[in-house]
């Protein structure tokens, strides 16, 4: 059982294929946290928007569709997954080439980001209600926008060659450079390394080493 006094929030940001999800899931298991992948949130909304006929190139088509989408949460193991109108999309649908090509475009929409802002913030309370010892949330604006006052904030990065190789190994088609450019240049909540966050280059390390490094830094901070 956790208590509000010991409840911790960990923010992990970074671009595509830097190892955010794998590291966050490993840390959630190790530290007894609820895991939230906000990249999956944007993929879920992108999938729903495309299905409903919204066009990322025509922003005026987005608000009306968003109003029809009700957000819900399904706890799957330690992960809290976003559902749209009580349906959680399959992982294969979220990783389709069409979603890959459109997710950064829809994520640049202020209306889409506002739709998710309060929902994502509320997940800390959900984690407390389910007696987790804390929340680990990964994405591109967690330490800068969603939880800027999180006790622990990390920014993962790796060179483009390493990241492209990771995507290829997963059998996915994803334009790393193009997505980086869109995420960093959008006007609303651009991808940045939050001031004061700890930067970690994941390229020269195994997943286990990255998890160990972050866990040790969290423990060190809490002992200070």
Residue pairs with C-beta under 8 A, 6 or more apart in sequence:
1 131
2 32
2 128
2 131
2 132
2 133
2 134
4 128
6 133
6 134
7 124
7 127
7 128
7 133
7 134
7 135
8 31
8 33
8 133
8 134
8 135
8 151
8 152
8 218
8 222
9 124
9 134
9 135
9 136
9 137
9 147
9 150
9 151
9 152
10 24
10 27
10 33
10 134
10 135
10 136
10 137
10 150
10 151
10 152
10 153
10 154
10 218
11 137
11 138
11 142
11 143
11 146
11 147
11 150
11 152
11 153
11 154
11 194
11 197
12 20
12 23
12 24
12 136
12 137
12 138
12 139
12 142
12 143
12 154
12 155
12 156
12 214
13 20
13 138
13 139
13 140
13 141
13 142
13 143
13 144
13 153
13 154
13 155
13 156
13 191
13 193
13 194
13 197
14 20
14 138
14 140
14 155
14 156
14 157
15 140
15 157
15 163
15 176
15 179
15 180
15 183
15 191
16 163
16 167
16 174
16 176
16 179
16 180
17 158
17 163
17 164
17 166
17 167
17 174
17 176
18 156
18 157
18 158
18 163
18 202
19 156
19 158
19 166
19 202
19 207
19 210
20 37
20 39
20 138
20 139
20 156
21 37
21 39
21 138
22 207
23 138
23 156
23 202
23 207
23 210
23 211
23 214
24 35
24 37
24 136
24 137
24 138
25 35
25 78
25 79
26 207
26 208
26 211
27 33
27 35
27 136
27 211
27 214
27 215
28 34
28 35
28 78
28 79
28 136
29 78
30 211
30 215
31 133
31 134
31 136
31 215
31 218
32 132
32 133
32 134
33 78
33 127
33 132
33 133
33 134
33 135
33 136
34 75
34 78
34 79
34 80
34 123
34 126
34 127
34 130
34 132
34 134
34 135
34 136
35 78
35 79
35 80
35 136
35 137
35 138
36 79
36 80
36 120
36 123
36 135
36 136
36 137
36 138
37 79
37 138
37 139
38 116
38 120
38 137
38 138
38 139
38 140
38 142
38 146
39 103
39 138
39 139
39 140
40 81
40 82
40 94
41 82
41 116
41 119
41 120
41 139
42 103
42 106
42 107
42 112
42 116
43 89
43 94
43 95
43 99
43 103
44 82
44 83
44 84
44 88
44 89
44 94
45 66
45 69
45 82
45 84
45 106
45 112
45 115
45 116
46 99
46 102
46 103
46 106
46 107
47 89
47 93
47 94
47 96
47 99
48 65
48 69
48 84
48 89
49 56
49 62
49 65
49 66
49 69
49 106
49 112
50 98
50 99
50 102
52 65
52 68
52 69
53 61
53 65
54 61
54 62
54 65
54 106
55 61
56 62
56 102
56 105
56 106
56 109
57 105
59 109
59 111
62 106
62 109
62 111
62 112
63 111
66 111
66 112
66 115
69 84
69 85
69 115
70 84
70 85
70 86
71 82
71 83
71 84
71 115
71 116
71 119
72 82
72 83
72 84
72 85
72 86
73 80
73 81
73 82
73 83
73 123
73 126
74 80
74 81
74 83
74 88
75 81
75 130
76 88
78 132
80 123
80 126
80 127
81 88
82 88
82 119
93 99
95 172
97 173
100 172
100 173
100 174
100 175
101 175
103 179
104 178
104 179
104 182
104 183
104 186
105 182
106 112
107 113
107 140
107 182
107 183
107 186
108 182
108 186
108 187
108 188
109 188
110 187
110 188
113 141
113 188
113 189
117 145
117 146
120 137
120 146
121 146
121 147
123 135
123 137
124 135
124 147
127 134
127 135
137 146
137 147
139 146
140 183
140 189
140 191
141 189
141 190
141 191
142 150
142 153
143 150
143 153
143 154
143 155
143 194
143 197
144 189
144 192
144 194
145 189
147 153
148 194
151 221
152 217
152 218
152 221
153 194
153 196
153 197
153 198
154 197
154 198
154 199
154 200
154 214
154 217
155 193
155 194
155 197
155 198
155 199
155 200
156 200
156 202
156 210
157 193
157 199
157 200
157 201
157 202
158 201
158 202
158 203
159 203
160 176
160 177
160 180
162 202
162 203
163 176
164 176
167 173
167 174
167 176
180 191
183 190
183 191
184 190
184 191
184 192
193 199
198 217
200 210
200 213
200 214
202 210
205 213
